[in-house]
């Protein structure tokens, strides 16, 4: 198969200008235009947001805390149950595999017999 390359004419390329949203705050050049490519350091002079309410957690109801703790306990119990079920399932599968391997080898003493007490 022949190599096929896509060739574009040289006049088909365009460079797009990137304009920041807060172009009014950018430093300007001598002629009054904002520079087109400026790398700005981290700006510490940005205004603080004052319209958000101050929250210290005192306005939350105690029942909200109780509900969160109950939800966390329920999640912990569910996770522990899933882990225990996974361990039980893994040991059951391993035991069945040992028994099947024993039977496939032709042995007759594969089953575990518990003695009565």
Secondary structure as UniProt FT lines:
FT   HELIX           10..12
FT   TURN            21..22
FT   HELIX           23..25
FT   TURN            30..31
FT   TURN            58..59
FT   HELIX           62..104
FT   TURN            105..106
//
